Amino acid sequence: MTRALGPLRSSAAGSSPLITASAVRKAYMRGVWPRRHATPVLSHVSLSLAAGEVVGLVGENGSGKTTLMRILVGDLRPDAGTVHRECPLGYCPQKPQMYDRLTCSEHMDLFATAYAMSAQAKTKAESELFERLDFGRYADTRAGELSGGTVAKLNLSLALLANPQVLLLDEPYASFDWDTYLRFWGIVSERRKVGCGVLIVSHFANDRDRFDRILTLHDGGVDA
């Protein structure tokens, strides 16, 4: 038996977009002196994400998808442009950032503290996520001893833990088996129904019917 995730944190955003990016630009310095030069990655990116909307972000390798996600979440500063966030968000990075010596439950404790969650809220959310993603048996297993698929489950769970109103997910299910893949989309469907905005980097063509919109990143910009 599964249980729905808890209610979202409240937001004063109303009908405004939950997150908006305007004219975002980013370049990386490459090479060594005297041939060091700037390589543009994002040159004119603008997008928005509304409540209850599930948006896919696609593009070729190296097109800047992960760079854009890091800028949206605030992990990376753009060279120009603005990002406006209306409410708390959860971020699932492409490469999980785990502490090998901490168990799954200890990661939940650490992130719950960062999110300023109460002990009761953390316990409830942790229990629901262990059940929904079917990895409660690894609660006391250190991250360094987990399989890639279980690390991916923990990575996603940490993004979902505080029930944020925005989810930014960078290839969240690349290591999932089919059952977990379906569980993931069940959770996304529930989040959408209660007003969560979800932006997902995806490479799977068969996912397209699950999105409200698909944004394609190429030549430094986004096409709807």
TAKA-V85042 format. One record per residue. NEAR is the number of other C-alpha atoms within 10 Angstrom. Layout:
NEAR, NEAR
//
This chain:
4, 9, 10, 12, 17, 16, 13, 16, 13, 11, 12, 9, 14, 10, 8, 13, 17, 26, 21, 17, 18, 15, 16, 23, 22, 23, 18, 11, 10, 11, 10, 8, 7, 6, 8, 10, 13, 12, 12, 14, 20, 26, 19, 16, 19, 17, 17, 17, 20, 21, 22, 21, 21, 22, 23, 22, 25, 22, 17, 11, 10, 11, 18, 22, 24, 19, 18, 24, 23, 19, 19, 23, 21, 12, 11, 13, 18, 20, 13, 15, 16, 16, 20, 13, 18, 16, 16, 18, 23, 22, 23, 24, 20, 18, 13, 14, 10, 16, 13, 13, 13, 17, 20, 31, 21, 17, 21, 21, 18, 13, 17, 21, 13, 10, 15, 11, 15, 10, 11, 9, 14, 20, 16, 13, 20, 24, 14, 20, 24, 19, 15, 22, 21, 15, 15, 17, 10, 17, 18, 12, 17, 18, 23, 14, 14, 16, 11, 15, 15, 20, 22, 22, 24, 27, 24, 24, 24, 22, 20, 23, 24, 25, 21, 22, 26, 31, 24, 22, 24, 22, 19, 23, 22, 15, 16, 18, 11, 10, 10, 18, 15, 14, 16, 18, 14, 14, 16, 18, 17, 15, 28, 18, 12, 14, 16, 25, 26, 26, 24, 22, 22, 22, 16, 10, 8, 8, 11, 14, 9, 14, 15, 11, 15, 21, 18, 17, 21, 20, 15, 18, 20, 19, 14, 10
//
